[in-house]
């Protein structure tokens, strides 16, 4: 009897181990492929779970990465593992052909979850073309030109098809160049407002009338904006190119503007939103967060001093990581000259690394973590001009 019982226990153990092995293989492959194709969840989705049901393995979840999904399925097939594929590829089919969009308000607040109280993680400006991934209870999950993925309120976006995007791309457009302003129902500043505007907003141009330009919003609203507050968008794209002088000049436009977590507009800026906005207004599309920006451009040698840092270079700051071997990037600013820099910290302001300067910041000097040269990296090292970005150059699909 004891021998029979021992045999049964051994059989059960072998069966469990046999079942565990394919589970381990699948989980290992999911982790490896996620690390390969979607290591940063801010810009790529690969959320795959393994479910065992009636002795069958099911892969469930969603991803924006077709190649990642295909590689996972192929790898498991080659390993002779039987499974059911229930992975949803984004954009979801429920969207139909409306898988693109245009931001329809001066500044759209993008959130980490599809609900109004959720954390604001970034913003997008009027006229920004985006990719729409899925819908959830009045919110759309979208991807912006810098690849950032977040949720936007349905009232802040006009979803469109590829044909509608192509029509928008081929239309005459204008970009708003004042820090703040308004559009009006008539060619008269005393007439009723249509909406507010901020620097960087993009609108379709219809025509001109008595010092005003007639424009159209993504949702079809028409309005008038003073022509002096606009530039032709394509002309702006053609000459928008960063020089060290212009980066500093643009940065100084925002002196005193208040800090706002998640802000990337004149209405409110966080530290990386400030650097991103300054470079955007000079034709460059930077990544969203400081921890992303620090990986792009040319690393500047700051081992001993700041002699190699040039005007317009990005300065990074951080705190020691848990292993104590490196600094976790938490802040970014722009170098001006003579050890002075400009950054968004409470408000946009100047500070200095010079211990004798009135605006010396001991805290920032202590936490300085390096510098990156963006201006000499255009077209390489991860630095892209707006005019070359597929969201803006007509290649978005």
Secondary structure as UniProt FT lines:
FT   HELIX           2..37
FT   TURN            41..43
FT   STRAND          46..53
FT   TURN            54..55
FT   STRAND          56..63
FT   HELIX           66..78
FT   TURN            79..80
FT   STRAND          83..89
FT   HELIX           93..95
FT   TURN            96..97
FT   STRAND          100..103
FT   STRAND          107..111
FT   TURN            116..117
FT   STRAND          120..125
FT   TURN            126..127
FT   STRAND          129..136
FT   TURN            137..138
FT   STRAND          139..143
FT   TURN            145..146
FT   STRAND          149..153
FT   HELIX           154..156
FT   STRAND          157..160
FT   HELIX           162..170
FT   STRAND          173..176
FT   STRAND          180..184
FT   TURN            189..190
FT   STRAND          193..198
FT   TURN            199..200
FT   STRAND          202..209
FT   TURN            210..211
FT   STRAND          212..216
FT   TURN            218..219
FT   STRAND          222..226
FT   HELIX           227..229
FT   STRAND          230..232
FT   HELIX           233..239
FT   HELIX           244..252
FT   TURN            253..256
FT   STRAND          258..259
FT   TURN            261..262
FT   STRAND          264..265
FT   TURN            266..267
FT   STRAND          268..269
FT   HELIX           271..280
FT   TURN            281..283
FT   STRAND          284..285
FT   HELIX           290..293
FT   TURN            294..295
FT   STRAND          298..300
FT   TURN            307..308
FT   TURN            311..312
FT   STRAND          314..320
FT   TURN            322..323
FT   STRAND          327..337
FT   TURN            338..339
FT   STRAND          340..344
FT   STRAND          347..352
FT   TURN            355..356
FT   TURN            358..359
FT   HELIX           362..366
FT   STRAND          368..373
FT   HELIX           375..377
FT   TURN            381..382
FT   STRAND          383..385
FT   HELIX           386..388
FT   TURN            390..394
//
